[in-house]
């Protein structure tokens, strides 16, 4: 840990926030936990931020050039992009390793525990099984409807607590830019339990487009909707969705549906269950006979006189 922590004029930014007190208190708690002396740049002296801002600009320029040399900005997933960033930063920091070793000699060891690295929010689960965090709508399991959750907001995830029990963890999405469509994070597993009780709600659900986990599920719904009467089509598709949610067989079910559609057949919940769901476990019937009370009479008869009571 360094002895001081240098920032710009943070108080000017805090005055423009609705949670001014929380932000200021959080920064003070951060500095107290790590034993830092908070210092700020002098007002009106803009060049004092130059070393930090210039390094930030060079980092972004270097990333643009590295992506250009790579030939594409497309990555398989977030982990692949983070690995790319980590390798880029490691290569840049390699030139500063000697200087860093000199700095480390003057620093103190870190405390035993980290400080709080999340924000808190308290939300109530709506009747539709959703919560709203920082302008983004998330679905939660229907069993939590009406519950009041305390949410730990991390940069990449949300940890939801009911009292002192962690009940759910969700991947976090960030609010879109102003004017963009409101962002929703919908997990069909959260809604399948409620839909199976009212399958006709699927057709008019505002989340219907998010209830197709894979393209083959959308094609399945289109075939069912064309070849069955409306109520039956909803029952079959919701049954397939519930099967995928309760048996954790989304991939296997998708392969099964691909095969069924390729043969021109109509998907069926019963056929799909036999094809992808594990067989039902048969629990043996165990009968425990109650003890014969006469046994205790024999024990009492063998005890020495005066001890039976």
BELJO-V110014 format. One record per helix or strand of 2 or more residues. SS is the DSSP state (~ for helix, > for strand). FROM is the first residue (numbers start at 1). LEN is the number of residues. If there is no record, write none. Layout:
BEGIN
SS:FROM:LEN  SS:FROM:LEN
END
This chain:
BEGIN
>:4:4  ~:10:5  ~:20:15  >:37:4  ~:46:25  ~:78:17  ~:97:9  >:119:6  >:130:4  >:136:4  ~:142:3  >:148:6  >:157:6  >:165:7  >:184:2  ~:188:10  ~:199:4  ~:208:3  ~:215:13  ~:230:18  ~:250:13  ~:269:8  ~:294:9
END
